[in-house]
Amino acid sequence: VEARKIFDQNRTSLDISTWNMMITAYVQRGLMFEAHQVFDQMPVRDLVSWNTLFMGLKKNRDPETILRFFLEMRRSGLNPDELTLPAIIDAVSRSA
């Protein structure tokens, strides 16, 4: 809670690594709603941002959302890497 307060107070001066660390902290604790909030507020997203979100969605067995976000990532111009595709495939195959 305190970390989020400091984060919110300084958000305009934060670099992408700090944003990604906040998403990671929420994902590791299973707080996907909060992870989504931070992700949605990011001014710029990189592959680490997307992959972190995908890992959380995979853990929470949310294949529809992970596919929707994957398509959004592709539309943004980013290509998947060796972490992205296994997370997507695993999430979708578990739902079948």
C-alpha positions in Angstrom: 0.0 0.0 0.0 2.8 2.4 0.9 4.7 1.5 -2.2 1.7 2.2 -4.4 1.2 5.6 -2.7 4.8 6.6 -3.5 4.5 5.2 -7.0 1.3 7.2 -7.6 2.8 10.4 -6.3 5.8 10.1 -8.7 4.3 8.4 -11.7 5.1 11.2 -14.2 8.9 10.8 -13.5 9.0 7.0 -13.5 10.9 5.0 -16.1 9.5 1.9 -17.7 11.5 -0.4 -15.4 9.7 1.0 -12.3 6.4 0.5 -14.0 7.3 -3.1 -14.8 8.5 -3.7 -11.2 5.1 -2.6 -9.9 3.2 -4.9 -12.3 5.6 -7.8 -11.3 4.9 -7.2 -7.6 1.2 -7.4 -8.1 1.4 -10.4 -10.4 3.6 -12.3 -7.9 0.9 -11.7 -5.2 -1.9 -12.8 -7.5 -3.4 -9.2 -7.6 -4.3 -9.2 -11.2 -6.9 -6.3 -10.9 -4.1 -4.1 -9.5 -1.6 -5.3 -12.1 -4.1 -4.4 -14.9 -4.6 -1.0 -13.4 -0.9 -0.2 -13.5 -0.6 -1.7 -16.9 -3.5 0.4 -18.3 -1.9 3.6 -16.9 1.5 3.0 -18.4 2.6 5.7 -20.9 4.7 3.2 -22.8 4.8 -0.6 -22.7 7.6 -2.9 -23.6 7.8 -6.7 -24.1 8.6 -7.1 -20.4 5.4 -5.3 -19.5 3.3 -7.6 -21.7 5.1 -10.8 -20.7 4.7 -10.0 -17.0 1.0 -9.5 -17.5 0.8 -12.7 -19.6 2.5 -14.7 -16.8 -0.1 -13.5 -14.3 -3.0 -14.3 -16.7 -1.6 -17.7 -17.3 -1.4 -18.4 -13.5 -5.0 -17.3 -13.2 -6.1 -19.5 -16.1 -7.7 -16.7 -18.1 -7.2 -17.7 -21.7 -9.7 -15.3 -23.2 -8.0 -12.3 -21.7 -4.5 -13.5 -22.5 -5.5 -13.9 -26.2 -7.2 -10.5 -26.2 -4.0 -8.9 -24.8 -1.8 -10.9 -27.1 -3.7 -9.4 -30.1 -3.5 -6.0 -28.6 0.3 -6.4 -28.2 0.7 -7.4 -31.8 -1.4 -4.4 -33.0 0.9 -2.2 -31.0 3.8 -3.4 -33.2 5.6 -5.7 -30.7 6.6 -9.2 -31.6 6.4 -12.1 -29.2 9.6 -13.6 -27.9 10.7 -16.9 -26.3 8.7 -16.1 -23.2 5.5 -14.8 -24.8 4.5 -17.7 -27.0 4.8 -20.5 -24.4 2.7 -18.5 -21.9 0.0 -18.0 -24.6 0.1 -21.6 -25.7 0.0 -23.0 -22.2 -2.9 -20.8 -21.1 -5.0 -21.7 -24.2 -4.2 -25.4 -24.0 -5.2 -25.6 -20.4 -8.6 -24.2 -21.2 -9.3 -26.8 -23.9 
